[in-house]
Each structure stands twice: as structure tokens, then as C-alpha cells.
Amino acid sequence: MRRHVSFLVVAGWGGLNAVLLSVLAVYGENSLVFWLWGGVVALLELLASSRCSPPRARAPRNR
């Protein structure tokens, strides 16, 4: 199955957020921030890995 460019964009966005979250860990941020931001990163990666295809055009009906 061929992956679309949108998969790469969402996966890259989630990866960038994971890097930013690790930067916050270095600076000792509050644990609530890790839960919230980490949840968003996980959600982005789940959306990127979903295999939803765009809706297909419907064929015209013969009357």
C-alpha cells in the first residue's frame, strides 16, 4: 500500500513535537505538561498511522 504525503506531514509533525517534549524534559517542566503534550503527540502518531483513505468519487447512477 502506498503512503500519501499527508502521512509524512502528520508523522513529521508528531516527531517534531516529541523532540520539543524531550527539550521540556531537560528543563524540568511540570508533569501535567508531559501528560497533555505527550497525549497530543500520541494522538498525532495514531492519526498518521491510520489507514483511512480519502473518499472515492461516486459513480453516476443510470436512470
mmCIF file as Biopython writes it, N, C-alpha, C and O atoms, coordinates in Angstrom:
data_model
#
loop_
_atom_site.group_PDB
_atom_site.id
_atom_site.type_symbol
_atom_site.label_atom_id
_atom_site.label_alt_id
_atom_site.label_comp_id
_atom_site.label_asym_id
_atom_site.label_entity_id
_atom_site.label_seq_id
_atom_site.pdbx_PDB_ins_code
_atom_site.Cartn_x
_atom_site.Cartn_y
_atom_site.Cartn_z
_atom_site.occupancy
_atom_site.B_iso_or_equiv
_atom_site.auth_seq_id
_atom_site.auth_asym_id
_atom_site.pdbx_PDB_model_num
ATOM 1   N N  . MET A ? 1  ? 0.838   -1.182 0.000   1.0 0.0 1  A 1 
ATOM 2   C CA . MET A ? 1  ? 0.000   0.000  0.000   1.0 0.0 1  A 1 
ATOM 3   C C  . MET A ? 1  ? 0.879   1.239  0.000   1.0 0.0 1  A 1 
ATOM 4   O O  . MET A ? 1  ? 1.811   1.345  0.797   1.0 0.0 1  A 1 
ATOM 5   N N  . ARG A ? 2  ? 0.590   2.158  -0.875  1.0 0.0 2  A 1 
ATOM 6   C CA . ARG A ? 2  ? 1.378   3.369  -0.997  1.0 0.0 2  A 1 
ATOM 7   C C  . ARG A ? 2  ? 0.919   4.402  0.024   1.0 0.0 2  A 1 
ATOM 8   O O  . ARG A ? 2  ? -0.278  4.653  0.166   1.0 0.0 2  A 1 
ATOM 9   N N  . ARG A ? 3  ? 1.864   4.995  0.730   1.0 0.0 3  A 1 
ATOM 10  C CA . ARG A ? 3  ? 1.544   6.036  1.712   1.0 0.0 3  A 1 
ATOM 11  C C  . ARG A ? 3  ? 1.430   7.377  1.002   1.0 0.0 3  A 1 
ATOM 12  O O  . ARG A ? 3  ? 2.137   7.636  0.028   1.0 0.0 3  A 1 
ATOM 13  N N  . HIS A ? 4  ? 0.555   8.209  1.486   1.0 0.0 4  A 1 
ATOM 14  C CA . HIS A ? 4  ? 0.362   9.532  0.909   1.0 0.0 4  A 1 
ATOM 15  C C  . HIS A ? 4  ? 1.266   10.542 1.604   1.0 0.0 4  A 1 
ATOM 16  O O  . HIS A ? 4  ? 1.818   10.275 2.671   1.0 0.0 4  A 1 
ATOM 17  N N  . VAL A ? 5  ? 1.403   11.698 0.981   1.0 0.0 5  A 1 
ATOM 18  C CA . VAL A ? 5  ? 2.234   12.761 1.539   1.0 0.0 5  A 1 
ATOM 19  C C  . VAL A ? 5  ? 1.668   13.224 2.877   1.0 0.0 5  A 1 
ATOM 20  O O  . VAL A ? 5  ? 2.426   13.630 3.758   1.0 0.0 5  A 1 
ATOM 21  N N  . SER A ? 6  ? 0.368   13.172 3.037   1.0 0.0 6  A 1 
ATOM 22  C CA . SER A ? 6  ? -0.244  13.602 4.294   1.0 0.0 6  A 1 
ATOM 23  C C  . SER A ? 6  ? 0.248   12.759 5.469   1.0 0.0 6  A 1 
ATOM 24  O O  . SER A ? 6  ? 0.393   13.266 6.581   1.0 0.0 6  A 1 
ATOM 25  N N  . PHE A ? 7  ? 0.506   11.471 5.221   1.0 0.0 7  A 1 
ATOM 26  C CA . PHE A ? 7  ? 1.066   10.616 6.261   1.0 0.0 7  A 1 
ATOM 27  C C  . PHE A ? 7  ? 2.408   11.150 6.729   1.0 0.0 7  A 1 
ATOM 28  O O  . PHE A ? 7  ? 2.668   11.210 7.930   1.0 0.0 7  A 1 
ATOM 29  N N  . LEU A ? 8  ? 3.259   11.537 5.794   1.0 0.0 8  A 1 
ATOM 30  C CA . LEU A ? 8  ? 4.583   12.044 6.142   1.0 0.0 8  A 1 
ATOM 31  C C  . LEU A ? 8  ? 4.502   13.371 6.893   1.0 0.0 8  A 1 
ATOM 32  O O  . LEU A ? 8  ? 5.289   13.615 7.808   1.0 0.0 8  A 1 
ATOM 33  N N  . VAL A ? 9  ? 3.566   14.217 6.515   1.0 0.0 9  A 1 
ATOM 34  C CA . VAL A ? 9  ? 3.411   15.507 7.191   1.0 0.0 9  A 1 
ATOM 35  C C  . VAL A ? 9  ? 2.982   15.302 8.640   1.0 0.0 9  A 1 
ATOM 36  O O  . VAL A ? 9  ? 3.558   15.903 9.547   1.0 0.0 9  A 1 
ATOM 37  N N  . VAL A ? 10 ? 1.986   14.468 8.862   1.0 0.0 10 A 1 
ATOM 38  C CA . VAL A ? 10 ? 1.478   14.242 10.219  1.0 0.0 10 A 1 
ATOM 39  C C  . VAL A ? 10 ? 2.521   13.511 11.065  1.0 0.0 10 A 1 
ATOM 40  O O  . VAL A ? 10 ? 2.704   13.832 12.239  1.0 0.0 10 A 1 
ATOM 41  N N  . ALA A ? 11 ? 3.199   12.535 10.473  1.0 0.0 11 A 1 
ATOM 42  C CA . ALA A ? 11 ? 4.234   11.813 11.211  1.0 0.0 11 A 1 
ATOM 43  C C  . ALA A ? 11 ? 5.400   12.739 11.560  1.0 0.0 11 A 1 
ATOM 44  O O  . ALA A ? 11 ? 5.947   12.661 12.660  1.0 0.0 11 A 1 
ATOM 45  N N  . GLY A ? 12 ? 5.778   13.604 10.636  1.0 0.0 12 A 1 
ATOM 46  C CA . GLY A ? 12 ? 6.847   14.565 10.899  1.0 0.0 12 A 1 
ATOM 47  C C  . GLY A ? 12 ? 6.459   15.558 11.978  1.0 0.0 12 A 1 
ATOM 48  O O  . GLY A ? 12 ? 7.277   15.919 12.825  1.0 0.0 12 A 1 
ATOM 49  N N  . TRP A ? 13 ? 5.208   15.997 11.945  1.0 0.0 13 A 1 
ATOM 50  C CA . TRP A ? 13 ? 4.711   16.932 12.951  1.0 0.0 13 A 1 
ATOM 51  C C  . TRP A ? 13 ? 4.739   16.281 14.332  1.0 0.0 13 A 1 
ATOM 52  O O  . TRP A ? 13 ? 5.158   16.899 15.311  1.0 0.0 13 A 1 
ATOM 53  N N  . GLY A ? 14 ? 4.297   15.052 14.399  1.0 0.0 14 A 1 
ATOM 54  C CA . GLY A ? 14 ? 4.326   14.328 15.674  1.0 0.0 14 A 1 
ATOM 55  C C  . GLY A ? 14 ? 5.745   14.096 16.153  1.0 0.0 14 A 1 
ATOM 56  O O  . GLY A ? 14 ? 6.023   14.202 17.348  1.0 0.0 14 A 1 
ATOM 57  N N  . GLY A ? 15 ? 6.648   13.780 15.233  1.0 0.0 15 A 1 
ATOM 58  C CA . GLY A ? 15 ? 8.045   13.596 15.602  1.0 0.0 15 A 1 
ATOM 59  C C  . GLY A ? 15 ? 8.682   14.875 16.119  1.0 0.0 15 A 1 
ATOM 60  O O  . GLY A ? 15 ? 9.445   14.846 17.084  1.0 0.0 15 A 1 
ATOM 61  N N  . LEU A ? 16 ? 8.373   15.994 15.481  1.0 0.0 16 A 1 
ATOM 62  C CA . LEU A ? 16 ? 8.884   17.284 15.947  1.0 0.0 16 A 1 
ATOM 63  C C  . LEU A ? 16 ? 8.357   17.613 17.339  1.0 0.0 16 A 1 
ATOM 64  O O  . LEU A ? 16 ? 9.095   18.119 18.185  1.0 0.0 16 A 1 
ATOM 65  N N  . ASN A ? 17 ? 7.094   17.329 17.572  1.0 0.0 17 A 1 
ATOM 66  C CA . ASN A ? 17 ? 6.530   17.562 18.902  1.0 0.0 17 A 1 
ATOM 67  C C  . ASN A ? 17 ? 7.171   16.664 19.948  1.0 0.0 17 A 1 
ATOM 68  O O  . ASN A ? 17 ? 7.337   17.076 21.096  1.0 0.0 17 A 1 
ATOM 69  N N  . ALA A ? 18 ? 7.531   15.449 19.571  1.0 0.0 18 A 1 
ATOM 70  C CA . ALA A ? 18 ? 8.221   14.560 20.506  1.0 0.0 18 A 1 
ATOM 71  C C  . ALA A ? 18 ? 9.596   15.114 20.865  1.0 0.0 18 A 1 
ATOM 72  O O  . ALA A ? 18 ? 10.027  15.013 22.014  1.0 0.0 18 A 1 
ATOM 73  N N  . VAL A ? 19 ? 10.285  15.698 19.889  1.0 0.0 19 A 1 
ATOM 74  C CA . VAL A ? 19 ? 11.589  16.327 20.166  1.0 0.0 19 A 1 
ATOM 75  C C  . VAL A ? 19 ? 11.412  17.521 21.095  1.0 0.0 19 A 1 
ATOM 76  O O  . VAL A ? 19 ? 12.179  17.692 22.043  1.0 0.0 19 A 1 
ATOM 77  N N  . LEU A ? 20 ? 10.409  18.343 20.829  1.0 0.0 20 A 1 
ATOM 78  C CA . LEU A ? 20 ? 10.154  19.503 21.693  1.0 0.0 20 A 1 
ATOM 79  C C  . LEU A ? 20 ? 9.783   19.074 23.108  1.0 0.0 20 A 1 
ATOM 80  O O  . LEU A ? 20 ? 10.146  19.742 24.076  1.0 0.0 20 A 1 
ATOM 81  N N  . LEU A ? 21 ? 9.067   17.972 23.229  1.0 0.0 21 A 1 
ATOM 82  C CA . LEU A ? 21 ? 8.713   17.448 24.547  1.0 0.0 21 A 1 
ATOM 83  C C  . LEU A ? 21 ? 9.950   16.980 25.304  1.0 0.0 21 A 1 
ATOM 84  O O  . LEU A ? 21 ? 10.041  17.149 26.520  1.0 0.0 21 A 1 
ATOM 85  N N  . SER A ? 22 ? 10.885  16.402 24.591  1.0 0.0 22 A 1 
ATOM 86  C CA . SER A ? 22 ? 12.126  15.987 25.254  1.0 0.0 22 A 1 
ATOM 87  C C  . SER A ? 22 ? 12.955  17.191 25.691  1.0 0.0 22 A 1 
ATOM 88  O O  . SER A ? 22 ? 13.666  17.118 26.693  1.0 0.0 22 A 1 
ATOM 89  N N  . VAL A ? 23 ? 12.872  18.298 24.951  1.0 0.0 23 A 1 
ATOM 90  C CA . VAL A ? 23 ? 13.556  19.527 25.370  1.0 0.0 23 A 1 
ATOM 91  C C  . VAL A ? 23 ? 12.947  20.034 26.676  1.0 0.0 23 A 1 
ATOM 92  O O  . VAL A ? 23 ? 13.667  20.497 27.560  1.0 0.0 23 A 1 
ATOM 93  N N  . LEU A ? 24 ? 11.634  19.948 26.796  1.0 0.0 24 A 1 
ATOM 94  C CA . LEU A ? 24 ? 10.988  20.353 28.041  1.0 0.0 24 A 1 
ATOM 95  C C  . LEU A ? 24 ? 11.413  19.460 29.203  1.0 0.0 24 A 1 
ATOM 96  O O  . LEU A ? 24 ? 11.508  19.921 30.341  1.0 0.0 24 A 1 
ATOM 97  N N  . ALA A ? 25 ? 11.666  18.195 28.919  1.0 0.0 25 A 1 
ATOM 98  C CA . ALA A ? 25 ? 12.114  17.284 29.971  1.0 0.0 25 A 1 
ATOM 99  C C  . ALA A ? 25 ? 13.486  17.706 30.489  1.0 0.0 25 A 1 
ATOM 100 O O  . ALA A ? 25 ? 13.763  17.592 31.683  1.0 0.0 25 A 1 
ATOM 101 N N  . VAL A ? 26 ? 14.335  18.188 29.602  1.0 0.0 26 A 1 
ATOM 102 C CA . VAL A ? 26 ? 15.665  18.647 30.016  1.0 0.0 26 A 1 
ATOM 103 C C  . VAL A ? 26 ? 15.553  19.837 30.957  1.0 0.0 26 A 1 
ATOM 104 O O  . VAL A ? 26 ? 16.328  19.952 31.906  1.0 0.0 26 A 1 
ATOM 105 N N  . TYR A ? 27 ? 14.599  20.720 30.702  1.0 0.0 27 A 1 
ATOM 106 C CA . TYR A ? 27 ? 14.441  21.913 31.529  1.0 0.0 27 A 1 
ATOM 107 C C  . TYR A ? 27 ? 13.571  21.678 32.764  1.0 0.0 27 A 1 
ATOM 108 O O  . TYR A ? 27 ? 13.346  22.613 33.532  1.0 0.0 27 A 1 
ATOM 109 N N  . GLY A ? 28 ? 13.081  20.471 32.974  1.0 0.0 28 A 1 
ATOM 110 C CA . GLY A ? 28 ? 12.352  20.125 34.191  1.0 0.0 28 A 1 
ATOM 111 C C  . GLY A ? 28 ? 10.968  20.737 34.283  1.0 0.0 28 A 1 
ATOM 112 O O  . GLY A ? 28 ? 10.627  21.363 35.287  1.0 0.0 28 A 1 
ATOM 113 N N  . GLU A ? 29 ? 10.173  20.562 33.246  1.0 0.0 29 A 1 
ATOM 114 C CA . GLU A ? 29 ? 8.812   21.106 33.221  1.0 0.0 29 A 1 
ATOM 115 C C  . GLU A ? 29 ? 7.892   20.279 34.119  1.0 0.0 29 A 1 
ATOM 116 O O  . GLU A ? 29 ? 8.244   19.172 34.527  1.0 0.0 29 A 1 
ATOM 117 N N  . ASN A ? 30 ? 6.729   20.814 34.419  1.0 0.0 30 A 1 
ATOM 118 C CA . ASN A ? 30 ? 5.709   20.185 35.249  1.0 0.0 30 A 1 
ATOM 119 C C  . ASN A ? 30 ? 5.210   18.880 34.603  1.0 0.0 30 A 1 
ATOM 120 O O  . ASN A ? 30 ? 5.170   18.782 33.376  1.0 0.0 30 A 1 
ATOM 121 N N  . SER A ? 31 ? 4.837   17.894 35.400  1.0 0.0 31 A 1 
ATOM 122 C CA . SER A ? 31 ? 4.410   16.602 34.863  1.0 0.0 31 A 1 
ATOM 123 C C  . SER A ? 31 ? 3.098   16.691 34.088  1.0 0.0 31 A 1 
ATOM 124 O O  . SER A ? 31 ? 2.870   15.888 33.183  1.0 0.0 31 A 1 
ATOM 125 N N  . LEU A ? 32 ? 2.233   17.645 34.418  1.0 0.0 32 A 1 
ATOM 126 C CA . LEU A ? 32 ? 0.979   17.810 33.684  1.0 0.0 32 A 1 
ATOM 127 C C  . LEU A ? 32 ? 1.249   18.158 32.221  1.0 0.0 32 A 1 
ATOM 128 O O  . LEU A ? 32 ? 0.525   17.718 31.328  1.0 0.0 32 A 1 
ATOM 129 N N  . VAL A ? 33 ? 2.278   18.938 31.985  1.0 0.0 33 A 1 
ATOM 130 C CA . VAL A ? 33 ? 2.646   19.301 30.617  1.0 0.0 33 A 1 
ATOM 131 C C  . VAL A ? 33 ? 3.034   18.054 29.829  1.0 0.0 33 A 1 
ATOM 132 O O  . VAL A ? 33 ? 2.675   17.921 28.659  1.0 0.0 33 A 1 
ATOM 133 N N  . PHE A ? 34 ? 3.764   17.142 30.466  1.0 0.0 34 A 1 
ATOM 134 C CA . PHE A ? 34 ? 4.154   15.910 29.786  1.0 0.0 34 A 1 
ATOM 135 C C  . PHE A ? 34 ? 2.944   15.064 29.429  1.0 0.0 34 A 1 
ATOM 136 O O  . PHE A ? 34 ? 2.881   14.497 28.338  1.0 0.0 34 A 1 
ATOM 137 N N  . TRP A ? 35 ? 1.984   14.976 30.340  1.0 0.0 35 A 1 
ATOM 138 C CA . TRP A ? 35 ? 0.789   14.184 30.058  1.0 0.0 35 A 1 
ATOM 139 C C  . TRP A ? 35 ? -0.020  14.779 28.913  1.0 0.0 35 A 1 
ATOM 140 O O  . TRP A ? 35 ? -0.455  14.059 28.015  1.0 0.0 35 A 1 
ATOM 141 N N  . LEU A ? 36 ? -0.222  16.093 28.946  1.0 0.0 36 A 1 
ATOM 142 C CA . LEU A ? 36 ? -1.033  16.731 27.910  1.0 0.0 36 A 1 
ATOM 143 C C  . LEU A ? 36 ? -0.334  16.708 26.555  1.0 0.0 36 A 1 
ATOM 144 O O  . LEU A ? 36 ? -0.912  16.283 25.554  1.0 0.0 36 A 1 
ATOM 145 N N  . TRP A ? 37 ? 0.907   17.166 26.534  1.0 0.0 37 A 1 
ATOM 146 C CA . TRP A ? 37 ? 1.625   17.244 25.262  1.0 0.0 37 A 1 
ATOM 147 C C  . TRP A ? 37 ? 1.929   15.845 24.730  1.0 0.0 37 A 1 
ATOM 148 O O  . TRP A ? 37 ? 1.836   15.605 23.526  1.0 0.0 37 A 1 
ATOM 149 N N  . GLY A ? 38 ? 2.288   14.932 25.613  1.0 0.0 38 A 1 
ATOM 150 C CA . GLY A ? 38 ? 2.538   13.558 25.190  1.0 0.0 38 A 1 
ATOM 151 C C  . GLY A ? 38 ? 1.294   12.900 24.619  1.0 0.0 38 A 1 
ATOM 152 O O  . GLY A ? 38 ? 1.379   12.120 23.670  1.0 0.0 38 A 1 
ATOM 153 N N  . GLY A ? 39 ? 0.146   13.210 25.192  1.0 0.0 39 A 1 
ATOM 154 C CA . GLY A ? 39 ? -1.109  12.687 24.654  1.0 0.0 39 A 1 
ATOM 155 C C  . GLY A ? 39 ? -1.390  13.200 23.254  1.0 0.0 39 A 1 
ATOM 156 O O  . GLY A ? 39 ? -1.882  12.463 22.400  1.0 0.0 39 A 1 
ATOM 157 N N  . VAL A ? 40 ? -1.077  14.457 23.026  1.0 0.0 40 A 1 
ATOM 158 C CA . VAL A ? 40 ? -1.274  15.033 21.692  1.0 0.0 40 A 1 
ATOM 159 C C  . VAL A ? 40 ? -0.316  14.389 20.691  1.0 0.0 40 A 1 
ATOM 160 O O  . VAL A ? 40 ? -0.703  14.084 19.563  1.0 0.0 40 A 1 
ATOM 161 N N  . VAL A ? 41 ? 0.915   14.188 21.101  1.0 0.0 41 A 1 
ATOM 162 C CA . VAL A ? 41 ? 1.893   13.533 20.220  1.0 0.0 41 A 1 
ATOM 163 C C  . VAL A ? 41 ? 1.437   12.118 19.887  1.0 0.0 41 A 1 
ATOM 164 O O  . VAL A ? 41 ? 1.519   11.696 18.734  1.0 0.0 41 A 1 
ATOM 165 N N  . ALA A ? 42 ? 0.963   11.392 20.875  1.0 0.0 42 A 1 
ATOM 166 C CA . ALA A ? 42 ? 0.477   10.033 20.634  1.0 0.0 42 A 1 
ATOM 167 C C  . ALA A ? 42 ? -0.725  10.037 19.697  1.0 0.0 42 A 1 
ATOM 168 O O  . ALA A ? 42 ? -0.833  9.181  18.818  1.0 0.0 42 A 1 
ATOM 169 N N  . LEU A ? 43 ? -1.625  10.995 19.883  1.0 0.0 43 A 1 
ATOM 170 C CA . LEU A ? 43 ? -2.790  11.101 19.012  1.0 0.0 43 A 1 
ATOM 171 C C  . LEU A ? 43 ? -2.375  11.409 17.578  1.0 0.0 43 A 1 
ATOM 172 O O  . LEU A ? 43 ? -2.925  10.834 16.639  1.0 0.0 43 A 1 
ATOM 173 N N  . LEU A ? 44 ? -1.417  12.302 17.401  1.0 0.0 44 A 1 
ATOM 174 C CA . LEU A ? 44 ? -0.928  12.613 16.062  1.0 0.0 44 A 1 
ATOM 175 C C  . LEU A ? 44 ? -0.329  11.387 15.385  1.0 0.0 44 A 1 
ATOM 176 O O  . LEU A ? 44 ? -0.569  11.143 14.203  1.0 0.0 44 A 1 
ATOM 177 N N  . GLU A ? 45 ? 0.441   10.628 16.129  1.0 0.0 45 A 1 
ATOM 178 C CA . GLU A ? 45 ? 1.059   9.448  15.544  1.0 0.0 45 A 1 
ATOM 179 C C  . GLU A ? 45 ? 0.013   8.379  15.220  1.0 0.0 45 A 1 
ATOM 180 O O  . GLU A ? 45 ? 0.155   7.658  14.233  1.0 0.0 45 A 1 
ATOM 181 N N  . LEU A ? 46 ? -1.023  8.272  16.031  1.0 0.0 46 A 1 
ATOM 182 C CA . LEU A ? 46 ? -2.100  7.326  15.715  1.0 0.0 46 A 1 
ATOM 183 C C  . LEU A ? 46 ? -2.845  7.749  14.452  1.0 0.0 46 A 1 
ATOM 184 O O  . LEU A ? 46 ? -3.194  6.914  13.618  1.0 0.0 46 A 1 
ATOM 185 N N  . LEU A ? 47 ? -3.082  9.044  14.320  1.0 0.0 47 A 1 
ATOM 186 C CA . LEU A ? 47 ? -3.741  9.530  13.110  1.0 0.0 47 A 1 
ATOM 187 C C  . LEU A ? 47 ? -2.869  9.318  11.883  1.0 0.0 47 A 1 
ATOM 188 O O  . LEU A ? 47 ? -3.374  9.010  10.803  1.0 0.0 47 A 1 
ATOM 189 N N  . ALA A ? 48 ? -1.577  9.480  12.045  1.0 0.0 48 A 1 
ATOM 190 C CA . ALA A ? 48 ? -0.671  9.289  10.911  1.0 0.0 48 A 1 
ATOM 191 C C  . ALA A ? 48 ? -0.625  7.829  10.490  1.0 0.0 48 A 1 
ATOM 192 O O  . ALA A ? 48 ? -0.484  7.528  9.304   1.0 0.0 48 A 1 
ATOM 193 N N  . SER A ? 49 ? -0.740  6.936  11.437  1.0 0.0 49 A 1 
ATOM 194 C CA . SER A ? 49 ? -0.630  5.518  11.107  1.0 0.0 49 A 1 
ATOM 195 C C  . SER A ? 49 ? -1.961  4.900  10.683  1.0 0.0 49 A 1 
ATOM 196 O O  . SER A ? 49 ? -1.997  3.749  10.250  1.0 0.0 49 A 1 
ATOM 197 N N  . SER A ? 50 ? -3.046  5.650  10.801  1.0 0.0 50 A 1 
ATOM 198 C CA . SER A ? 50 ? -4.338  5.090  10.392  1.0 0.0 50 A 1 
ATOM 199 C C  . SER A ? 50 ? -4.349  4.897  8.879   1.0 0.0 50 A 1 
ATOM 200 O O  . SER A ? 50 ? -3.689  5.622  8.135   1.0 0.0 50 A 1 
ATOM 201 N N  . ARG A ? 51 ? -5.090  3.935  8.461   1.0 0.0 51 A 1 
ATOM 202 C CA . ARG A ? 51 ? -5.105  3.600  7.032   1.0 0.0 51 A 1 
ATOM 203 C C  . ARG A ? 51 ? -6.369  4.101  6.362   1.0 0.0 51 A 1 
ATOM 204 O O  . ARG A ? 51 ? -6.906  3.449  5.467   1.0 0.0 51 A 1 
ATOM 205 N N  . CYS A ? 52 ? -6.838  5.248  6.792   1.0 0.0 52 A 1 
ATOM 206 C CA . CYS A ? 52 ? -8.040  5.821  6.191   1.0 0.0 52 A 1 
ATOM 207 C C  . CYS A ? 52 ? -7.695  6.381  4.820   1.0 0.0 52 A 1 
ATOM 208 O O  . CYS A ? 52 ? -6.730  7.130  4.668   1.0 0.0 52 A 1 
ATOM 209 N N  . SER A ? 53 ? -8.467  6.023  3.855   1.0 0.0 53 A 1 
ATOM 210 C CA . SER A ? 53 ? -8.241  6.548  2.514   1.0 0.0 53 A 1 
ATOM 211 C C  . SER A ? 53 ? -9.236  7.669  2.254   1.0 0.0 53 A 1 
ATOM 212 O O  . SER A ? 53 ? -10.305 7.709  2.862   1.0 0.0 53 A 1 
ATOM 213 N N  . PRO A ? 54 ? -8.883  8.587  1.341   1.0 0.0 54 A 1 
ATOM 214 C CA . PRO A ? 54 ? -9.817  9.660  1.033   1.0 0.0 54 A 1 
ATOM 215 C C  . PRO A ? 54 ? -11.076 9.097  0.373   1.0 0.0 54 A 1 
ATOM 216 O O  . PRO A ? 54 ? -11.019 8.052  -0.275  1.0 0.0 54 A 1 
ATOM 217 N N  . PRO A ? 55 ? -12.200 9.772  0.530   1.0 0.0 55 A 1 
ATOM 218 C CA . PRO A ? 55 ? -13.439 9.257  -0.055  1.0 0.0 55 A 1 
ATOM 219 C C  . PRO A ? 55 ? -13.340 9.196  -1.577  1.0 0.0 55 A 1 
ATOM 220 O O  . PRO A ? 55 ? -12.751 10.070 -2.214  1.0 0.0 55 A 1 
ATOM 221 N N  . ARG A ? 56 ? -13.922 8.160  -2.136  1.0 0.0 56 A 1 
ATOM 222 C CA . ARG A ? 56 ? -13.901 7.993  -3.583  1.0 0.0 56 A 1 
ATOM 223 C C  . ARG A ? 56 ? -15.070 8.737  -4.211  1.0 0.0 56 A 1 
ATOM 224 O O  . ARG A ? 56 ? -16.105 8.947  -3.578  1.0 0.0 56 A 1 
ATOM 225 N N  . ALA A ? 57 ? -14.887 9.130  -5.461  1.0 0.0 57 A 1 
ATOM 226 C CA . ALA A ? 57 ? -15.978 9.753  -6.191  1.0 0.0 57 A 1 
ATOM 227 C C  . ALA A ? 57 ? -17.017 8.699  -6.516  1.0 0.0 57 A 1 
ATOM 228 O O  . ALA A ? 57 ? -16.681 7.592  -6.936  1.0 0.0 57 A 1 
ATOM 229 N N  . ARG A ? 58 ? -18.274 9.046  -6.322  1.0 0.0 58 A 1 
ATOM 230 C CA . ARG A ? 58 ? -19.337 8.076  -6.600  1.0 0.0 58 A 1 
ATOM 231 C C  . ARG A ? 58 ? -19.625 8.015  -8.091  1.0 0.0 58 A 1 
ATOM 232 O O  . ARG A ? 58 ? -19.603 9.026  -8.793  1.0 0.0 58 A 1 
ATOM 233 N N  . ALA A ? 59 ? -19.887 6.828  -8.544  1.0 0.0 59 A 1 
ATOM 234 C CA . ALA A ? 59 ? -20.231 6.642  -9.962  1.0 0.0 59 A 1 
ATOM 235 C C  . ALA A ? 59 ? -21.647 7.160  -10.193 1.0 0.0 59 A 1 
ATOM 236 O O  . ALA A ? 59 ? -22.518 6.999  -9.338  1.0 0.0 59 A 1 
ATOM 237 N N  . PRO A ? 60 ? -21.874 7.774  -11.338 1.0 0.0 60 A 1 
ATOM 238 C CA . PRO A ? 60 ? -23.238 8.261  -11.635 1.0 0.0 60 A 1 
ATOM 239 C C  . PRO A ? 60 ? -24.213 7.100  -11.809 1.0 0.0 60 A 1 
ATOM 240 O O  . PRO A ? 60 ? -23.855 6.053  -12.347 1.0 0.0 60 A 1 
ATOM 241 N N  . ARG A ? 61 ? -25.427 7.293  -11.356 1.0 0.0 61 A 1 
ATOM 242 C CA . ARG A ? 61 ? -26.462 6.268  -11.491 1.0 0.0 61 A 1 
ATOM 243 C C  . ARG A ? 61 ? -27.107 6.344  -12.874 1.0 0.0 61 A 1 
ATOM 244 O O  . ARG A ? 61 ? -27.341 7.428  -13.410 1.0 0.0 61 A 1 
ATOM 245 N N  . ASN A ? 62 ? -27.383 5.196  -13.424 1.0 0.0 62 A 1 
ATOM 246 C CA . ASN A ? 62 ? -28.115 5.139  -14.706 1.0 0.0 62 A 1 
ATOM 247 C C  . ASN A ? 62 ? -29.584 5.113  -14.404 1.0 0.0 62 A 1 
ATOM 248 O O  . ASN A ? 62 ? -30.046 4.279  -13.625 1.0 0.0 62 A 1 
ATOM 249 N N  . ARG A ? 63 ? -30.330 6.014  -15.009 1.0 0.0 63 A 1 
ATOM 250 C CA . ARG A ? 63 ? -31.780 6.050  -14.792 1.0 0.0 63 A 1 
ATOM 251 C C  . ARG A ? 63 ? -32.509 5.664  -16.031 1.0 0.0 63 A 1 
ATOM 252 O O  . ARG A ? 63 ? -33.739 5.636  -16.040 1.0 0.0 63 A 1 
#
